[in-house]
Amino acid sequence: MKRILVFSMAVLLCGLVVYAIAYDRPLLVDFAPEPVPAEQPHTQIRIALYDWTENLEVKNAINQYNKTNPDGIEISIMNISTDVYDDTLNMLMTSGQGPDVFSVDNAWLATYVNKGYLANLSSVLTPGDMNRFPDWARAYAESSLFKGGIYFMPSSIETVRLIYNKQLFRIAGLDPELPPVTFADMKSAAGKISQAGVGVNKYGFALAAGDSQYSLQTGLELSNTYSGVYLYNYRSGYYDLNGYKPWLQMLLDMKAQGSLYPGETLLKRNSALRQFADGNIGMMYVTSKDYVKLQEYMPKDDWGVALPPVTEASKRGAGALMMIPHSPLVVNSAAADREAAIKVWTFLQSEEFLTILFHQALALPVVDGILNLPNMAPGLAHFTEFYPTAVDSIYPLPPQIMDQYDPSTVSIEPRDAGDRPRLQLYLQIISGEKGLNEALSGETARLNQMLDIAATGYSFKHEEYIYPGFDPKDPLKAQSLEQILSSEKK
């Protein structure tokens, strides 16, 4: 029995030796973990937005997209200050370091297209995509100014309104339900509010000219369209700033009577909104995108929203009140991965993302019936008063000539470009540095000289900006001279 056991063990040992030699593999079980699959590489897409980026819900939506999109795309937000956004963007684009997807001021769209900065999206936009947008938005994007391509689609708009403190109206003996209709009404109301607030630092009107590009375009240039006045004459194709004399004179009068909030040339927009919320300012111009910031400051008094006052009662509604597409989103033609950039552009234009913007009072979308959605967040009741009405309208694009930028020059200060010289001139008038009549006439001549010089170039066609039948009450109805001439040749 013992021999049999020894013999069996010897046979088993020999078998194990033969197995090991034959298969050249270890006898012990291998408990090494399975190899971890390599992480999918990310495609980083840099975006630059004029606003929205500080909102928590917007950040959450972008973070969620980064985690869940199946293409491994990671959105990276470039931090560009709102105060110098346009200048910084222009310098980045001219130096070849621009973002992949970005918002661009409407006035620069045609120039950016002419310079080849923007990707043509015509091939990726289906009829279903286009049908999301209203007729004016499609016509705006398909304008002959954009050389037969589609480089953006306006998905939301901004409206301009006058906000006023009803409590300060009551204290000054004014009817809080009757906001000013004319410039004379507004100057009178501002004087009464300031007089009633002597000693407690209450002022009738504020102009946040420290953010000149925004505040002066809103308070002066956009609001005056309701009086039929605009800096560019669409019929003649030339500039004329002389129509702004009544508004600027009103500001000068307010300043002289002590009803203009002091330090207007340094006053930033957010500071003005905070002062309004604290009950220290009676009236100021805002756009729909200011609303959310105002709500953050929690106005302590009852306040109202009204259409901007006009030069005189007979001019009320002489022109449609200009609303503007909210800085359209575009794709950089030089994006390293254009396909990925277009996917990010599509996400930022989606109904889901635009609905988030709407519910946060960050935008007034014009697609997918979003404006008709119920259940706005609590505390946003006033937002409906910024919705576009029958008196609001988009206008054709005026010409915009981009100044040359030298990317090798480093400067921490914004450079003179585009609208800046004109807006600085308004400030010089308000501060008393320049006379009203002479300054406006001089700037008018300078702008028209720029137009004539630009017309000698190959990329600017003046006929595209002339509308012989332009009607300020129906700004989008008329055809440009270029369209008229083209149709006559057919």
Number of C-alpha atoms within 10 A of each C-alpha: 6 6 7 9 9 10 12 10 11 11 10 11 12 10 12 12 11 12 14 12 11 9 9 9 9 10 11 6 6 7 6 6 6 6 6 6 6 6 7 8 10 12 15 17 22 18 23 21 21 21 15 15 15 8 13 11 16 18 14 11 15 20 14 11 17 18 12 11 12 8 13 17 20 21 21 16 17 13 12 15 12 14 16 15 19 21 18 16 19 20 19 15 18 15 13 13 12 22 24 28 27 21 21 22 15 17 17 19 24 24 19 18 20 15 13 13 21 22 22 21 16 13 8 12 13 10 8 8 12 13 12 16 20 14 10 15 21 17 13 21 19 18 19 16 23 19 13 12 17 22 25 26 22 23 25 22 22 24 27 26 23 19 21 25 26 23 19 29 24 13 14 20 13 17 13 19 12 11 24 24 17 19 20 18 17 21 20 15 24 29 23 20 27 27 18 19 19 12 8 9 13 23 28 31 28 27 25 25 24 20 20 25 17 18 22 22 15 20 23 19 19 23 29 28 25 26 24 21 26 23 19 20 18 24 16 12 20 21 21 19 22 19 16 20 14 16 20 17 15 17 22 18 16 22 18 10 14 18 28 26 23 14 14 20 17 13 18 18 21 15 12 22 25 19 20 28 21 14 22 24 29 27 29 21 24 26 20 23 21 18 19 17 15 18 17 11 15 14 17 12 14 13 21 18 20 18 22 28 24 27 24 14 15 10 15 20 17 18 22 25 31 24 22 22 21 22 23 23 23 26 25 25 19 17 22 13 14 17 12 20 27 21 15 24 19 16 15 17 20 15 18 12 16 24 22 15 19 19 19 19 21 24 24 27 24 19 20 17 12 16 17 7 11 8 7 14 11 6 9 14 9 13 19 14 15 20 16 19 10 7 15 22 22 20 21 20 19 19 24 19 18 16 11 12 17 10 14 8 7 7 8 5 8 13 15 14 16 17 15 15 14 21 18 17 18 24 20 16 21 22 16 11 12 15 12 20 13 12 19 22 13 13 19 19 16 13 20 16 14 12 20 12 12 18 14 11 9 8 13 20 16 18 16 20 25 24 24 15 14 19 17 25 18 15 20 17 15 19 17 24 19 18 16 15 11 10 9 8 6 5
